Structures are given as C-alpha cells and as structure tokens.
Amino acid sequence: MTMKTPVPTGTESARPFLPTKDFELSKRFYEALGFTKQLDGEVAIFKIGTSSFILQRFFQKEWAENFMMQLMVDDLDSWWAHVASLDLPKRFDVPAPKPPAVQPWGLRVAYVVDPSGVLWHVAQR
C-alpha cells in the first residue's frame, strides 16, 4: 500500500486571469469600481477584500463573453448604490448594470459587465 503525501496548506489563493480588449480602459473600470491595483505592468493585479484577479493583455470575444466572476458582498444594497452612482455605460461603454434581484437558485444578485464582456455576479453573502 502506497502512502499519499498530504496536500500542503497555508496561505494559498487562486487568481483567475481576466481577458481585456482594451487593457487601459479595463484598468480604469476596475479602479472606478473600487478594486485596488497591486501591480501594473505586462499584467495588472487587482484586489478587493481577500480576493484578487489578474488582468491580461489577451482577448478572444467568445471566451470573454462567456467568462463570469462572482463577488460576494456583505451589503449588496450599498454596493448597488455605489455601482449605480458610477454611470458605467457612459464612462466605459458597457451595458447598464442590472439591479439586485433574487435569482431562482436563491441568491440576491446584481449584474455588471466589464469593458471586455466579462459578467460579474455581485451577490449578497
């Protein structure tokens, strides 16, 4: 019988790579939403709370428009007020965000689309 090596645990985190059609526009979009830029170079790393993601200089329309992210928040109403105040469609040429609503699977979710077509589910924890 072979002994399995235990999986190391510690401070691991997973960070998805998000596509960008316009790298500079996407960086401004995420900064406007309130994400903190931690690195700005060939890629840009953004953080909010304990989560982060990497913006990359890569775009494939079909992939970007099928890419989804979920941001779990403690106060969706405050987040919605913030998002609604930003006038994202005018500033970033994105679809209008959709206000919070209870979804069939039980979560209350607002929807925001980034400049590359990535759909964000902003959900009440």
C-alpha positions, 0 to 999 in steps of 0.5 A: 500500500502506497502512502499519499503525501498530504496536500500542503496548506497555508496561505494559498489563493487562486487568481483567475486571469481576466481577458481585456480588449482594451487593457487601459480602459479595463484598468480604469473600470476596475479602479472606478469600481473600487478594486485596488491595483497591486501591480501594473505592468505586462499584467495588472493585479487587482484586489478587493477584500481577500480576493484578487484577479489578474488582468491580461493583455489577451482577448478572444470575444467568445471566451470573454463573453462567456467568462463570469466572476462572482463577488460576494458582498456583505451589503449588496444594497450599498454596493448597488448604490455605489455601482449605480452612482458610477454611470458605467455605460457612459464612462466605459461603454458597457451595458447598464448594470442590472439591479439586485434581484433574487435569482431562482437558485436563491441568491440576491444578485446584481449584474455588471459587465466589464469593458471586455464582456466579462459578467460579474455576479455581485451577490449578497453573502 
